Structures are given as structure tokens and as C-alpha cells.
Amino acid sequence: MELIHNLFKAEPLTALFASIALGYFVGKLKIGRFVLGGIAGTLLIGVLIGQFRVQIHPSIETFSFALFIYAVGYQGGPKFISSLNLKSLAQLSSATLMTFIGLGTVLLAAWWFNLDRGTAAGLAAGGLTQSAIIGTADSALAQLDLAPEVIKQMKTNVAVGYAVCYIFGSLGPILVVAWFLPMVMKWDLRKEAIDLAKKLAGGKAELEPGQFDAANDLTTRFFMATDAGGIVDSFNKAYADTAIVCLIRDGKSIDFDADTVLESGDAIGVLGFTKAFDQVCHDFSKEITSPDGVQIVEEKRELIMSGASKYKSLADFRRDVSGVGSGVFLQGAKRRGDTINLTPDFLFRGGDSLELVGLPKDLNAAQSKIGYKVSAAAVTDFIFFGIGMTIGMLIGLITFKLGGIPVTLGSGVGCLLSGLFFGWVRFTRPRFAALPEGASNFLRDFGLAVFVALVGINAAPQALDAIKQNGLTLLLLGAGVTIIPQIITFYISYYVLRIRNPIIAMSVVAGGRSANPAFAALLEKAGNTTPVAAFTITYAIANIFLTLWGPVVVGAVQTNAVVGGG
């Protein structure tokens, strides 16, 4: 043990990365059908490693959480903006209800067990995992007309209550959202997330990494020309949704254009949608394998339709851009990040993202008619990333008074708002603020893993010391404050507010509790970003109300601490 202690003392960051590695290992272990998950596992391992009293600078915790919440906001930006309507009223009501039930639970516990103001505020801060309550409660305690030593004791009790209750305050929502409620309701969160993503995408199933839609994908097949005299353009016009992209004559690939005459024995490479080859196969009885050494360079290009584009209807677009003989194929389209269902009466708008496939020369011709190209390279725009993080941190410094109570937004809310904005910018102005999916996923997952590990490491020593002083009463009260509001709010939301979709329901519970680790565990279970929009809305409202509860608790609880007592 002494060796480990000395190692962590010499290099504290080894404790951090060991917590992440062991935490995710423990999180994968199965007990029956129960799997703890990497986030909860990391929190528990962090508490154990924290017993070595590792000292890691708190700015790392702030930085890691800022990365996590910025990436969450960035990924959810388009969906969040589009969801700000009357439909979100039920979710906002649920989050507000959660915060008031949380406050009521804290006050009942304080009155019933005769807790002093400081301990009650610490119970609220830890049980509801809202660190800002510590600051607002301290400010309220300082305004009381009491002896300085009494105020000092109660401020100490705020920290003790917070430390004792915070660990389960973080772990409890993970268990409720990712395991207990889904088990009770018999929900498969991964399946529900896939179904919700399919619904949001206009009926198309969300594909896993590495998957593609083979039933509607493009393919290249080779045929042997048996008759001479036909021209390339005639072939392209005769067979809809196909185009000649390669011509092999006498074993060599030759350049060709629309007027090139086909000769008997030519091998022609045809690009087209899978379902379009029935007639080609019927007319060209001799399909052949790809000739040796042949390389056909096709490109998948994302083009953004300019506002000045003349192509408004899908029919016009297919006739002039992606029509017969063009060699350009429209595989899909998105608007503000959401997949568009390309029905015959669909109308394009400026800013729509079109996914086209074809030969580079054909795509160049199409691009001149449509708009501009979005680079296919997965490169982060560090200019906008740096600007976004800077703005988020600056927003976090904003302080204002609400009902005479000072409220500071904090870097978490600031970076969330900044991420939402720049995510929206990226999907409405794709030339700017690129943060590829792989990069944003890494920032999200790594940032949260580091944050949770540090929560466990930093809270562990003080929590155990406080438990020794105060027994298990405060710990059990904290568990009640953590669990009871979630259960009550969930059933009211489900049966009264009619929030029935499992993913949205769990997102609202996590957001209304301002429970970032629970949200991360939900993302892990869902496997996609469907929880983001509902969590983002409810998280914002919960942060405002929970921050206010510090002075409210101090004012509502009349018991003062006994100097020298717990």
C-alpha cells in the first residue's frame, strides 16, 4: 500500500487513469442481467483510489466537464433548436416539478431529523448533486445575525453534508435511469433508442458503425457489349438510375464521353442503384466480372444547396442534376442534421445537405448548379472549437440576481449553451465549426470519464471522515433525497404529463435531476444521441432552480448548529 501511495503522490494522474481503466473493467462485469456500466464503475473505483488521498488540481475536473458538456451540446444543437416548441412544455414542467419535489424532500428530512441549516444545505447540495448550492447557501449563512463561530460551524456542516451525500447522489440517478426504472417498466433502452432514431429520421433505421443500406445502395457491375453502333448517351438514357462509368476495349480502359460509340466486345462498367439493374441484366445477357487491374474512382460528395439555387422541387432536381444520363446519384438529404424523407412532393430549401455519388467530373458539373461542397475530410475546425470553448467559459462567469439571490451560470451551463449554438451553426452553415463525429464522441466520453473519476477521488477522503463523525443517518437521508424525487416525478411525468417514450422519459429524469453521470450512462445504454434534446432542455431549467435552493433551505430551516457539534 505504501508503494501505491508513493506512486500516486509522485504522479497523481496515474490515479486518474487507473480509475478510468479499472472503472470501465468493473462496469463490464455482469451479475445476472445487471451491468453497472463504465461511468458508475469509474465513480466507485475513484472512491476507492481516493482513499490514498490523491491530490489532483480541481481545474482538471472543470476542464474535463467542460469538454464533455460542450460535445453534448454540439451534437444535440440542431435537435435542441428544433424542439423548442409547445411540445417541450411537458418536459419543462417535469424538470420544474423534479426540483420542487427535491426541495420538499430535503426540508422534510431536515425538519423530521432536526438538522441544522448548514447540514440541511449540504444534504441538498450532495443529495441533489448541485455543487452551486454550497456557494449560495454559504452566502445566505453569512447574512444571518448569529455568532461568527455558529456560522462557521454551519458552513463546515454544509461541506460535510455535501461530501457524505454526493457520492450516492451521483451514483443513484445512474442506477435509477439506466437500470431500475427500465427494469420495472420492462424497457430495452437500446431498442427504444434505435426506434426513436428511426422515427426522427423519417422511418429509416439508424445504422450501426460500419453498416450501410445494401437494399438501396449504389453498385458497379460489368457487362459485355454484343452489338456495335450504340453510343454511351443512348445507353444512359435507356436505363434509368444507371450510367456508364468505365469502358474497357482490348483489355485497356479508354476515355469516353456521351458520344463515344460502343463496339462489340467492349466491357462496360455500369454504376446504378441495385434495383435498377433488372432491365440491364435482361438486355445484356452476358454479365462479366470486373476485369483485372480496373480501377474506377467514384466519389461521395456532400453539397450544400445555395439559397439562389433554382432547383426547388425533387422532380426539377432529378431532371436537371441527378437525372437520366447524368452519372450523378442522389443517395440522401438532410436538413439541420435530420434525414429528409424524399417524397415526390418534397421541396428543397437553401442550406439543405445533399449526398451525391458519381464520377468526380460529373459531380463537378452538378456542383456548379447546386451550391458548394463540404469537405469530406474528418478534420476538426480548431478555430471555432477554441472560440466555442472560450465563449462557454465566459458565459459561465455571468452572475445575475433572481429574486435578490445571486446566481452564477457556471462553466457547465456556459459550455452547454456554446456547444448548442456552434452545433446549430455547423448544421446550418456547414462550411464552419467542423467537429467530426469521432472527435466529438471522444471529447464527450473522455471528458465525462475524467470528470466522474475525479468526483470519486476528490470526495472520497472527506466523505468517509464525515461518515465516521455523523454515522449513517446523513448518508441514508442523502439516498432518500436522491431517489424519492426521481421516482415520484417519473410516474407523474409518465401518467399525468404523458411523457411515454422511454428514452425521452429517462432523459427528462436525468436532466431534471441535473445528473450528468446518469445522462452519460443513458447515452451509453442508448448507443446514439437520441437522449440529448430532452436532457438539454430539462438540464438547463434544473440548474437554475437547484442553484436557488441554497438560500431557500437556509431560510426555511430554523435550527442552528451547536458549536463543536456535528
Summary of the structure (lengths in Angstrom):
residues: 566
radius of gyration: 29.7
end to end distance: 31.5
largest distance: 105.2
contacts: 2015
relative contact order: 0.21
helix: 60%
strand: 12%
